[in-house]
Structure formats: structure tokens, C-alpha cells
Amino acid sequence: MEDILDKAIPFCLSLGMNENDAHSFTEDIQASALLREIGTNRYAFSHLTLQEYLAAKELAASQDREMVLCRSYFDPALVEMEVLPMAMGLMKQPNKAFEVLRKLPESLTYNNLRLSIKSLTYIKPSKEQWLITQVERLSNHLIELIKQANPYLSVVVEKFATIHNKYKEQVINKVVNLLQDQDSSVRGSAAKALAAINNKTIFNGLKNSLTSQDYPLQDQAQQVIGYYLISEYLKENQLELSQTNFIDEIETTIADFLKQLSRKD
């Protein structure tokens, strides 16, 4: 309690309150849902995200933020948390952080790529050239992973699912082209990637493919929408793929939907 009170007193005084108010304020904080007691007079935030945000805010404002980013990148626990991408999103010039990150070595599990993608979750879309170039670079990385049938493709793709729709459109426009690849495995991986990105803009990107006379391309477009609708159904009903016996029924419904959609187009 003393630690909280020590910080509450100057805070309350800065607002024109007195020390008695600081004691009441401290008691209110302890009773709130923001903190939980983890030991005698020891408290932690109830939700890790609060702590991550405050840490990210401090990092973004620090003078040596790029240096701290470099050190943190090599910490296997920190690189998987939200602190680093949040901090990059809060920086006034995130392009400098991206440039520093780009020069760091990639890990076997694509930590660099995943961190770069995740950072786009916290950066507001703009027409700045560096940002357009960054999204283009990350999209090209995704294209290469799809073509390689890389075993880490799914963990990379899931990061794209959280970014802003403006960025997703740029990514989707590139991945859709792989549905015309001569390699059927590439087409299949592209279909799954598009569905995993989980954005309704894929319907716009696939509209022409659904009515194309190129029947393999049409099949892949239908497969994309099928994956998407199945994932949405399972998510809405809080089911895992292995938990449900209704997959055949879902796929039949999807097939009927696709036929109707094709006729409308």
C-alpha cells in the first residue's frame, strides 16, 4: 500500500487535492477491478494488457527506444507479448523502428516478420510512402511463405488477421493472384491464407473469380469462401474443428450458398 500511496500523493497534489484525498484515492484503487493482490501489500494489474500498454507508452517516449527495441527483440518472452508492437504504434516516427527491426536477423520462428506485421495493428493507416512500402514488403514475405509451403505459414498469417482493413486489402490483392498459380498446392495454401486473414473484403477480391470460365480458379475462389464461412461458424459457436460433427452439413450449406452467389453475379 505504501508504494501506491507514495505515487498517489504527488498525483493528487498535482490536481489540487490534499494528502487525505490521496489516502482515499489509494483505497479506491485497491478496491477497484484494475488491481489484484498477489501478496502482502503487493499488487499487480488484473489484466496484463494494461501493464503492457503502460510499458509500451514508456518505451515509445524514451530516448533510447530503438536500442531497447533491439535488446527486447532477442528476449523470447517479450517478443511474443503486445508491448513491442504497441510501442511501435505509439512512436511518433515508427518508420525508424521498422528500419531498425528490418536490419535484425530473422529467427527460425519468424519473430521479426510476425512482430512487424503485428505492429500494423496499432498504426493508423496513412498515405505515407514508407508505410505503403512496409505493407508491400510484408505482403511479399507472405507470398514467399505460401509458395514454399512453409510450416510456419499459419502462425504468420494469423498476425495479418488483426491488422487494419486498409492494410488487409493491400495484402489480399496480392495473395488473390496466387489462386491462378499452376501449382495446386500453392493455390490451396493461398485459399487457406485468404480465409485465415478473415476479412470480408475477400468477397470483393473473389467476385470475378467466382464467375470465371477458368474453372480451377473458380474452384479455388469457392474454397476460400468455404474456409472463411466455416471458420466464422465455428468462431460464432465457440467450437473447434475437432469438436463438431456438423462439418458435412456446413459444407453443404456453403456449396448451396456459392451456387446462389454465382448465379447472382
Phi and psi in degrees as a GROMACS rama.xvg file:
@    title "Ramachandran Plot"
@    xaxis  label "Phi"
@    yaxis  label "Psi"
@TYPE xy
-60.9972  -40.3459  GLU-2
-62.1279  -43.6901  ASP-3
-65.307  -42.1837  ILE-4
-63.7965  -41.2235  LEU-5
-58.6135  -34.4337  ASP-6
-84.8821  -28.1181  LYS-7
-72.5663  -34.2716  ALA-8
-61.3543  -55.9295  ILE-9
-63.5828  -31.1625  PRO-10
-65.0902  -46.6854  PHE-11
-66.9814  -39.1598  CYS-12
-63.5714  -35.1625  LEU-13
-66.9777  -19.5894  SER-14
-98.5411  8.03412  LEU-15
83.1881  13.9481  GLY-16
-94.3198  174.843  MET-17
-112.662  -179.214  ASN-18
-67.103  -31.7617  GLU-19
-62.9357  -38.6955  ASN-20
-62.87  -35.0214  ASP-21
-63.6394  -37.057  ALA-22
-64.8081  -44.0491  HIS-23
-65.7309  -38.9144  SER-24
-63.1026  -41.0627  PHE-25
-63.409  -42.2608  THR-26
-64.4118  -39.1246  GLU-27
-63.6172  -41.2461  ASP-28
-62.2859  -44.5347  ILE-29
-64.6869  -29.8543  GLN-30
-87.1713  -10.7763  ALA-31
-78.0178  170.327  SER-32
-82.2544  -2.19304  ALA-33
-71.688  -31.3085  LEU-34
-118.712  155.244  LEU-35
-133.454  143.549  ARG-36
-82.4541  124.777  GLU-37
-110.716  1.40575  ILE-38
177.155  -178  GLY-39
-63.933  116.027  THR-40
54.586  28.7682  ASN-41
-122.339  129.564  ARG-42
-129.679  154.054  TYR-43
-138.405  160.301  ALA-44
-66.8095  143.371  PHE-45
-64.1252  -34.961  SER-46
-123.492  131.143  HIS-47
-58.7953  -31.0655  LEU-48
-58.4841  -35.8488  THR-49
-61.6497  -46.8281  LEU-50
-65.3336  -40.0163  GLN-51
-63.7864  -41.4049  GLU-52
-63.0368  -45.5916  TYR-53
-64.831  -39.1358  LEU-54
-65.4386  -40.8202  ALA-55
-64.3079  -39.3254  ALA-56
-63.0829  -41.4162  LYS-57
-65.9603  -43.6435  GLU-58
-63.0851  -43.6717  LEU-59
-63.1601  -30.2307  ALA-60
-90.8672  -11.0349  ALA-61
-73.467  152.674  SER-62
-71.2464  -31.1374  GLN-63
-104.268  35.3091  ASP-64
-58.7997  -40.3172  ARG-65
-65.0919  -37.6219  GLU-66
-66.8826  -42.523  MET-67
-64.5491  -38.7232  VAL-68
-59.3394  -43.4972  LEU-69
-61.6697  -46.2219  CYS-70
-65.0942  -42.9258  ARG-71
-66.8082  -30.5801  SER-72
-58.5288  -32.3285  TYR-73
-88.0381  1.16854  PHE-74
-89.8523  113.242  ASP-75
-60.6924  -25.4684  PRO-76
-83.1599  -47.6419  ALA-77
-62.1277  -39.2907  LEU-78
-67.0505  -18.4026  VAL-79
-93.2205  -8.12042  GLU-80
-88.922  178.639  MET-81
-88.1508  -9.16269  GLU-82
-57.5779  -50.9278  VAL-83
-66.4857  -50.02  LEU-84
-63.1306  -36.3843  PRO-85
-60.8507  -46.0618  MET-86
-61.0771  -42.1748  ALA-87
-63.359  -34.9124  MET-88
-71.6419  -26.4358  GLY-89
-88.6101  -12.6743  LEU-90
-68.9125  145.488  MET-91
-68.8173  -31.8496  LYS-92
-128.286  73.5607  GLN-93
-63.0289  -20.0059  PRO-94
-59.7371  -32.3676  ASN-95
-66.9065  -39.8062  LYS-96
-66.3801  -40.2854  ALA-97
-62.8902  -38.3758  PHE-98
-66.4926  -40.8745  GLU-99
-63.6084  -45.015  VAL-100
-62.7758  -38.4058  LEU-101
-62.8305  -26.6051  ARG-102
-86.1731  -9.41066  LYS-103
-81.6073  151.04  LEU-104
-67.5187  146.806  PRO-105
-80.6885  148.25  GLU-106
-94.0039  168.495  SER-107
-64.3286  -23.9869  LEU-108
-103.774  15.7372  THR-109
59.8441  42.8075  TYR-110
-61.1784  -39.914  ASN-111
-62.8635  -49.3409  ASN-112
-63.0835  -45.4827  LEU-113
-65.4771  -38.7816  ARG-114
-65.1861  -42.2254  LEU-115
-61.6967  -43.4281  SER-116
-66.2253  -47.0533  ILE-117
-60.0892  -33.0251  LYS-118
-61.4775  -28.4521  SER-119
-66.0961  -17.6323  LEU-120
-62.5529  -30.789  THR-121
-107.983  7.07684  TYR-122
-112.128  123.048  ILE-123
-67.2875  131.9  LYS-124
-58.8671  142.803  PRO-125
-150.668  175.569  SER-126
-96.2865  13.8778  LYS-127
-64.2177  135.423  GLU-128
-62.5065  -37.2662  GLN-129
-62.2668  -35.2015  TRP-130
-73.5738  -41.4916  LEU-131
-60.8488  -42.8597  ILE-132
-64.9591  -38.6471  THR-133
-63.5047  -46.035  GLN-134
-64.3467  -38.6257  VAL-135
-61.1338  -43.6704  GLU-136
-63.2695  -44.533  ARG-137
-67.3904  -35.9585  LEU-138
-63.2702  -41.122  SER-139
-64.8636  -36.3633  ASN-140
-61.6924  -43.0484  HIS-141
-62.2096  -42.8955  LEU-142
-57.0806  -44.4273  ILE-143
-64.1896  -41.09  GLU-144
-64.0301  -38.7535  LEU-145
-64.1431  -44.8664  ILE-146
-65.7718  -30.6505  LYS-147
-84.122  -8.79817  GLN-148
54.0611  44.8675  ALA-149
-63.7486  135.205  ASN-150
-64.68  -18.0564  PRO-151
-96.6077  10.091  TYR-152
-56.2864  -45.1489  LEU-153
-63.1512  -38.7126  SER-154
-73.4932  -24.2245  VAL-155
-77.8939  -44.4078  VAL-156
-60.9388  -38.0996  VAL-157
-62.9363  -23.931  GLU-158
-70.8099  -33.2809  LYS-159
-67.0046  -23.8387  PHE-160
-66.2713  -19.8526  ALA-161
-100.214  -6.96998  THR-162
-79.4267  167.421  ILE-163
-62.575  147.874  HIS-164
-58.3237  -31.8344  ASN-165
-62.0371  -40.1574  LYS-166
-70.7347  -39.4553  TYR-167
-59.1602  -40.4257  LYS-168
-59.1965  -40.9077  GLU-169
-65.2626  -39.3401  GLN-170
-69.2585  -47.0014  VAL-171
-60.3385  -40.2707  ILE-172
-59.7263  -28.6612  ASN-173
-84.1529  -42.6238  LYS-174
-68.5769  -34.4098  VAL-175
-55.0092  -34.1316  VAL-176
-60.9679  -26.111  ASN-177
-72.0824  -13.7422  LEU-178
-67.1649  -12.1772  LEU-179
-103.977  7.5574  GLN-180
-64.7051  147.188  ASP-181
-69.1484  -24.4283  GLN-182
-85.2412  118.776  ASP-183
-63.8398  -32.1565  SER-184
-67.9833  -34.936  SER-185
-66.681  -43.5734  VAL-186
-60.8296  -41.9544  ARG-187
-64.8546  -43.4198  GLY-188
-64.7764  -38.026  SER-189
-65.129  -39.7252  ALA-190
-61.2741  -46.5067  ALA-191
-65.611  -38.3366  LYS-192
-64.1759  -43.3811  ALA-193
-62.3678  -41.6247  LEU-194
-67.3522  -38.0264  ALA-195
-68.9496  -31.638  ALA-196
-61.6307  -27.3409  ILE-197
61.5028  51.323  ASN-198
-127.591  134.874  ASN-199
-66.4657  -12.4681  LYS-200
-66.3847  -14.123  THR-201
-63.4553  -27.2718  ILE-202
-65.2059  -38.5106  PHE-203
-65.3828  -41.5594  ASN-204
-68.4093  -23.9629  GLY-205
-103.103  -0.183113  LEU-206
-55.9225  -48.893  LYS-207
-67.1949  -34.8326  ASN-208
-65.0597  -32.677  SER-209
-66.2001  -28.4678  LEU-210
-108.375  10.6097  THR-211
-68.619  148.72  SER-212
-79.3374  -7.80875  GLN-213
-81.6165  93.9989  ASP-214
-65.2869  -36.2814  TYR-215
-60.4688  -38.0016  PRO-216
-66.0315  -41.3442  LEU-217
-62.1882  -41.6998  GLN-218
-61.0931  -42.2212  ASP-219
-66.3885  -38.4004  GLN-220
-63.0078  -41.4493  ALA-221
-65.1102  -36.9051  GLN-222
-64.9692  -39.8091  GLN-223
-58.214  -50.2226  VAL-224
-66.3062  -34.4311  ILE-225
-61.5383  -48.1446  GLY-226
-58.6317  -42.6755  TYR-227
-62.2906  -48.6811  TYR-228
-66.9557  -37.0931  LEU-229
-63.2836  -45.426  ILE-230
-63.6993  -37.935  SER-231
-66.9573  -41.1972  GLU-232
-61.6537  -47.9489  TYR-233
-64.6243  -40.2469  LEU-234
-66.5481  -42.5277  LYS-235
-63.5476  -34.0072  GLU-236
-99.4614  10.0778  ASN-237
53.4337  48.7124  GLN-238
-118.207  147.962  LEU-239
-95.3214  156.397  GLU-240
-56.8756  -37.364  LEU-241
-77.7759  -10.6876  SER-242
-91.4004  -12.3928  GLN-243
-112.819  146.64  THR-244
-106.183  13.89  ASN-245
-103.768  12.5993  PHE-246
-60.997  -42.2412  ILE-247
-60.566  -41.8214  ASP-248
-64.4353  -41.4552  GLU-249
-63.3554  -45.5795  ILE-250
-64.1197  -35.3757  GLU-251
-65.2076  -43.5806  THR-252
-60.7898  -42.1231  THR-253
-62.9093  -43.4204  ILE-254
-60.2872  -43.6319  ALA-255
-63.1204  -41.7045  ASP-256
-61.431  -44.0093  PHE-257
-64.8902  -36.8288  LEU-258
-64.5431  -42.1098  LYS-259
-65.4857  -41.3833  GLN-260
-63.9537  -42.3204  LEU-261
-63.1178  -39.8598  SER-262
-65.7522  -37.7077  ARG-263
-66.3898  -38.8182  LYS-264
